[in-house]
């Protein structure tokens, strides 16, 4: 692609790989969908644009979706726009507003709009050199919304894919939408993870609801046996105990395999014991993920009644280009942690996983999710929450907040528990119940895996995108 915009190289993955998990009817249907898409989208490129290549759910799902789309011979691309600190501060404010929260409380006035548009214009100049007639452009999230105004190349279709939202609008979400709406009139299609997230002005006939999916074969989700899990977690320093056996390998997105070598950054306490149940939340360091609430609830109402340890893990804060608040959130967590009584503090482990090699990082998160007795996703708001499907795929029972896309994934009392996002008590009780009854936890885990396989892997996801793009083409 002749451009100075960053294009993320995504290696195609053969659809047959996925077919093995689907059963024959579903696999045949998937093959037919791919064949139809190949024919109908021939000669067209599908150009995805977002603002970070690593860290967070959007980067994660683009990697998955594009690998399979390319495996189906669809010319799907992924380019990353650039912004400065102020741009990402503004877009994070909008993002927080769309989640119904005040965020940093800063303004969204003329000065912010001017800066947002100025940075957009710089990206437009570069994007224009890339675009050609016939392209189908998929812009992701608030960071890319203003690009829509400038993509007036003949026969280019523009889709805006929004990954965030709340079920019931409030003053903040209205403010966020008021800022963005001017860029979003009259697009060819709008895609949301849930119908409830779409503002009322999105035309019903151009709205598509498409939930994300995971790749069961990526470094984040590929099978690992118990021995490999322990070796990875000991090697990177999350669990105690020496392990001198050879290191564990992981699949890279370019098709090669690497070896888990890097250590994680374990803040405060040392490693967790290898023989205690682990409660895990793996999230970006974002206020909305409420890592601090997870910690306080654990300290007050889980630790005193169990022998479990808590691991809170997130990407190293330098690893997510478009998330300026991560450092502050991590430091707030550390501050709370440092004030806890010694006995509890030593049972809470804050982990930053370096993102230098995203596949190695993914393999570490994979091992952690597999090792956890209970996975938590106590978000205050959530677009979808890939971490929930990731844990379900690994047959883990999940305690998740009753918000946004988490509700679409967890079936309460069957695959996990749904709790009031603001109730530390409810969350703690749900975790304690699962820790106290490992048999029930295992049954829920098994049901969770089936649900993830039936609903949240790539065939369903690709079929929905194929339908939409074929209609536009
Ligand atoms: N994640 C990660 N490293 C971490 C913590 C989380 O790679 O230390 C990943 C996690 O596995 C998931 C993604 O970040 O794939 C988060 O996606 P999700 O949809 O849950 O939330 P988002 O970050 O998009 O708000």
Boltz pocket constraint, residues with backbone or C-beta under 6 A from the ligand:
constraints:
  - pocket:
      binder: B
      contacts: [[A, 55], [A, 56], [A, 57], [A, 58], [A, 60], [A, 220], [A, 282], [A, 283], [A, 284], [A, 313], [A, 314], [A, 315], [A, 316], [A, 351], [A, 353], [A, 361], [A, 362], [A, 365], [A, 384], [A, 385], [A, 386], [A, 387], [A, 388], [A, 390]]
      max_distance: 6.0
